[in-house]
Structure formats: structure tokens, C-alpha cells
Amino acid sequence: MDSYKQTIVKTLIWRVIATSITFSVSWIISGNLEFGLMIGGIDTIIKTIGYFTYERVWNIKKQK
């Protein structure tokens, strides 16, 4: 079972990777750097919270 620290580290590493992808795709499609950064930022906030919550729920269910 992952500790909170491990979950946070995994969450942050994944977010860097995923945000880079989201930012790049948004920038390429729109041709607008600021738009890519905005979409990447919003995506990061929402999905970081979602992933952390998912990991914690997963670990609770594994205990049962």
C-alpha cells in the first residue's frame, strides 16, 4: 500500500507528464501559446485533485 508521500510523488510526476502533453496539444491545435498554457494549467489543477483522490480511495478499498 502506498503512503501519502508516495501518492503525492506519483501524482506530481504524472501531472508533469500529462500537463506537458495537454499543453503541447492545445498549443499545436490552437497555435496560441497563452491558450495552451491556460488549458494546461486548468487541466493540471482539476486532474491533480482527481488523481490524488482516486489513489487514496483505491488504497482504502485494497485494505478491505
N, C-alpha and C positions, 0 to 999 in steps of 0.2 A: 504494500500500500504506500502511495506517495504521501510525503509530509506536505504541509502547507508551503514550505520553502521550495520543495521540488516542483509543486504545482505552479507556483509563481514563476520559477525559472523556465519551465516548459512553456507556460503561457507567453512569456515575454519573447522567448526565442521564436516561437511560432508566429507571433504577431509581427515581428520584424520581417520575416519571410513573406507572410501573407500581405502585409501592408505594401511591401515593395512591389509585389505582383499587382495589387489593386491600383496603386499609384501609377505604375507604368502603363497598364492597360487603359486607365482613364485618360492619361496624358496623350497616349498614342491615338485613341479614338477621337478625343476632343481637339487635340492639337493645342490645348491650353494648359500651361504648366500650373497656374493657380487653381484651375478646376481639378486637375489631377491631385494636387496637394489637399484640397478641400475634401474630395471624396475619400482619399486615403486616410485623412485624419478622422473623419466621421466613422468610417468603417472600423478603424482601429479601436476607437472608444467603445463602440457597441459590441464588437466581436470579442474584445478582451474580457469584458464583463461576462459575456455569454460563455466563452470557453472556460474561464475560471469556475463559474457556477456548474457547468457540465462536469468538469473534472471532480469537483467536490461531491456532487451528487453520485457520480459513478463510484467513488471510493466509499461512500456511505452504504450504497447498495451491495458492494463487494463484501462488506463486513457482516451482512445479514445472512 
